[in-house]
């Protein structure tokens, strides 16, 4: 679960860096870290709710594992986009600007999904039996 949370944080940081071509304004970095921790918590809770951690033996899982990770990622991406929209000036305007650009939750979720599936597939790739 800790590895999954770190993957999510790294994915969203990478998406933020891509969004600004590596030159991120310090204001966005200050609001990014609470957003990243909230995102990691959301992903881990949704992965746990989809029984990703409990139902898969070590070297199996197949497509069902990937579908569970995909559904958790899709729900998290939608929820994070709604949260960013509601917090920012377009929604209720809780803060004067969005904590991250609206593209970051979408692109970060795609990066997170690809990396999470790769981590879950890694044991199966080296299983020679």
N, C-alpha and C positions, 0 to 999 in steps of 0.2 A: 504494500500500500504506500509506503514511503517512496519507493521508486516511481510509482505511478504519479504521485503528487509532484515529485521533482520533474518528471517528464512534462507534466502540464505547465508548470511554472516556466520551464525552459522553452516550451513551445510558444507560449504567449510572449515571452521576452523576444524570441526570434521573430515573431510576427510584428511586434512593435518596431524592432530594428529594420525589418524589411519595409515597413510602412513609411519610415522616415529616411530610408537609404543609409542607415547607420548613424545619422545625426539627429538624435532624439532630444527634444527640448527638455531641460531639467524639470519643468513643471509636470510633464507627462511621466517622468520617472517617479516623482513623489506620489502621484496618484496611481501609478501602475502597481506598486508592491501590495497595497491592500486589495486591489482588484485581483492580482495574481494569487494571493493566499485564499481569497474567497473562491476563485475559480478552481484551485486545487482541491479545496474542501468539497465543492459541488461535484467535481468529477469523481472523487473517491467515494462520496456518499452514493452517487448514482451507480457507480460500478458495483458497489456493495449491494445496493437495492436490486440490481439486475443479476445478482448471485454469480458474478464473475469470479469472485474469490473462493466461493464454497463449492461450486459444482464441477470444476474442471480438474481431472487428474493431471499428473505431471506431464505426460507425453501425448495427451489426447486433447480433444476439444473441437477441432475442425471448424467447420463453418458456423456452428452454433455459438462458439466463443466469439467469433468475429461479429456476428449479428448482435450479440449482447453488448459488446464494446461499442459497436456502431450506434445502437439505440441509446445507450448512456451518453455518448458523445453528442448525438443530435439533440437530445433533451437539454444537456448542459449548454450547448451552443445557443439554442433558442432562449433559454432562461437568462444567459449572460447578455445576449443582445437586448432583451427586454429590460434587464437591469441597467445597462449602460444608457439605453434610450430614456428610461424613466428618471435616472439620476441627473442626466445632462440637461442642457437648456431646451432641448426639443420636447422633453416630457414635463415633469413637475418643476424642473429647474432647481433641484436641491443644491447643486453647485453650479457655478457660472459656465462651466464647460464640461464636456464628456470626460470621464476619467481616462478613457482610452478612445482612440478613433473607432468608429463603428465597424471598420474592417478587421480590427484586431481579434475580436471574439470569433469571427468566422474563420479567418485564416489560421489563427492559433488552434482552433478546434480541429481543423483538418490536419495540421502538423501533429497535434496530440494523438489523434486517432491513428495516423500512420505509425507513429512511434510506439504507441501502446500495443498495436497488433504485432509489430515487429518484436517487441519484448515477449509477448505471449507465444509467438511462433518460434522463437529462438530455441527452446528445448526440443521442439518437434523437428527442427532442421538438423540437429545433431543426433537424433535417435536413429541408430543404425539397425535396430532389431526389427 
